[in-house]
Amino acid sequence: MLHEYETMIVIRPDLDDAVTTGIIEKLEGVVVDKQGTILLRDDWGKRKLQYPIAKQQKGHYVMLNYLVGPDVIAELERRIRIDDNVIRFLTVKVAESVDVPTRLEQAAEQRRVREVEAKARAEAEAREAEHHHGHDRDDDEDEPQYS
């Protein structure tokens, strides 16, 4: 019986992207090796920590969402604990006894929606940058004037 879990991992921010990716891929490998399925990898990037942890002010946040048997969590967390580059982590059981085909379909749809949103956001940012390119920031021609 597979359950759905989410693990939030905070990795040292001073590592190369290749090292950070390697850490995540190793953990995803544990899930896949134990007949689990990765639903989503959400890389939040580097963010300021609420308080310093292990002398770090920032951390690289990554959230993994996956389906796996409950016995695999101990091994996954053991691997996380022995990696000195991981500052903090938290695993939460999202759902029990998941219908795998249905959940895989939902995850694929979530990925499609995120990709469309990311593309739209990038296009909007590009248009905004193009619109403001060459304009003085004090130029309020486009702003409504209130009297």
matplotlib code that plots the C-alpha trace (Angstrom):
import matplotlib.pyplot as plt

x = [0.0, 1.5, 1.0, 1.7, 4.4, 5.9, 9.5, 10.7, 14.5, 16.7, 20.1, 23.2, 22.9, 26.7, 26.7, 27.0, 23.7, 25.2, 25.8, 22.3, 20.8, 22.9, 21.6, 17.9, 18.5, 20.1, 17.0, 14.7, 16.7, 15.9, 12.2, 12.4, 14.7, 12.0, 9.3, 8.0, 7.0, 8.1, 5.1, 6.7, 10.0, 9.4, 12.6, 11.9, 15.5, 17.4, 15.4, 16.2, 15.8, 13.6, 16.6, 20.2, 20.7, 24.2, 25.6, 23.5, 21.3, 19.8, 18.9, 18.0, 14.5, 13.3, 10.0, 9.6, 6.1, 6.1, 4.3, 6.0, 5.4, 5.7, 8.8, 10.8, 10.5, 13.0, 15.7, 15.0, 15.3, 18.4, 20.1, 19.0, 20.5, 23.9, 24.2, 26.0, 24.8, 21.2, 20.4, 16.8, 14.1, 10.5, 8.5, 4.7, 2.2, -0.2, -2.6, -2.9, -3.7, -3.4, -5.0, -1.8, -3.1, -5.5, -2.8, -0.2, -2.8, -3.4, 0.3, 0.8, -2.0, -0.4, 2.9, 1.2, -0.6, 2.6, 4.5, 1.7, 1.7, 5.6, 5.5, 2.8, 4.7, 7.9, 6.1, 4.5, 7.9, 9.4, 6.6, 7.0, 10.7, 10.3, 7.7, 9.9, 13.1, 14.2, 11.4, 12.4, 11.0, 9.6, 7.7, 4.0, 2.4, 0.7, -0.4, -3.9, -3.9, -6.1, -7.2]
y = [0.0, 3.3, 6.6, 10.1, 12.1, 15.5, 16.2, 19.8, 20.0, 23.0, 22.7, 24.9, 27.9, 28.1, 24.9, 24.7, 24.0, 20.7, 19.6, 20.7, 18.8, 15.7, 15.7, 15.8, 13.2, 10.9, 11.2, 10.7, 7.6, 6.1, 6.5, 5.0, 2.1, 1.2, 1.0, 4.6, 7.3, 11.0, 13.1, 16.6, 18.3, 21.9, 23.9, 27.1, 28.4, 30.3, 32.1, 33.8, 31.6, 32.8, 32.5, 31.3, 27.6, 26.0, 29.6, 30.0, 33.0, 31.5, 28.1, 26.4, 25.1, 22.0, 20.2, 16.6, 15.1, 11.3, 8.0, 5.3, 2.5, 3.6, 1.5, 3.7, 6.9, 5.8, 5.0, 8.3, 10.3, 8.4, 9.4, 13.0, 13.0, 11.8, 14.5, 17.5, 19.8, 19.4, 22.1, 21.0, 18.7, 17.8, 14.9, 14.9, 12.2, 13.9, 10.9, 7.2, 4.4, 6.4, 5.3, 5.5, 5.8, 8.6, 10.4, 10.2, 11.7, 14.6, 15.2, 15.4, 17.9, 19.9, 20.0, 21.2, 24.0, 25.1, 25.1, 27.2, 29.6, 29.9, 30.6, 33.3, 34.8, 34.9, 36.5, 39.1, 39.9, 40.3, 42.6, 44.6, 44.9, 45.9, 48.5, 50.1, 49.8, 53.3, 55.0, 57.1, 55.8, 59.2, 59.3, 58.7, 59.0, 55.6, 56.3, 57.6, 61.1, 61.9, 65.4]
z = [0.0, -1.0, 0.9, -0.3, 1.5, 1.2, 2.3, 2.6, 2.5, 3.3, 1.8, 2.4, 0.0, -0.7, -2.8, -6.6, -8.3, -9.5, -5.8, -4.8, -7.7, -6.8, -3.3, -4.5, -7.2, -4.6, -2.4, -5.4, -6.2, -2.7, -3.5, -7.0, -5.8, -3.3, -5.9, -5.1, -7.5, -7.5, -8.1, -8.0, -7.3, -6.4, -6.2, -4.3, -4.6, -2.0, 0.7, 3.9, 7.0, 9.8, 12.2, 11.6, 11.4, 11.5, 11.0, 7.8, 7.1, 3.9, 2.7, -0.7, -0.3, -2.2, -1.7, -2.9, -3.2, -3.7, -3.3, -1.3, 1.3, 4.9, 5.5, 3.1, 5.1, 7.8, 5.1, 3.3, 6.5, 7.5, 4.2, 4.7, 8.3, 7.3, 4.6, 6.2, 3.4, 4.5, 7.2, 8.0, 6.7, 7.5, 6.1, 6.3, 5.3, 2.9, 2.2, 3.1, 0.7, -2.4, -5.7, -7.7, -11.3, -10.3, -8.3, -11.1, -13.5, -11.0, -10.6, -14.3, -14.6, -11.7, -13.5, -16.7, -14.9, -13.2, -16.5, -18.1, -15.2, -15.2, -19.0, -18.6, -15.6, -17.7, -20.7, -18.4, -16.8, -20.3, -21.4, -18.3, -18.7, -22.4, -21.4, -18.8, -20.9, -21.8, -19.7, -16.8, -13.5, -12.7, -16.0, -15.0, -18.4, -18.0, -14.4, -13.9, -12.6, -9.6, -8.7]

ax = plt.figure().add_subplot(projection="3d")
ax.plot(x, y, z, "-o")
ax.set_aspect("equal")
plt.show()
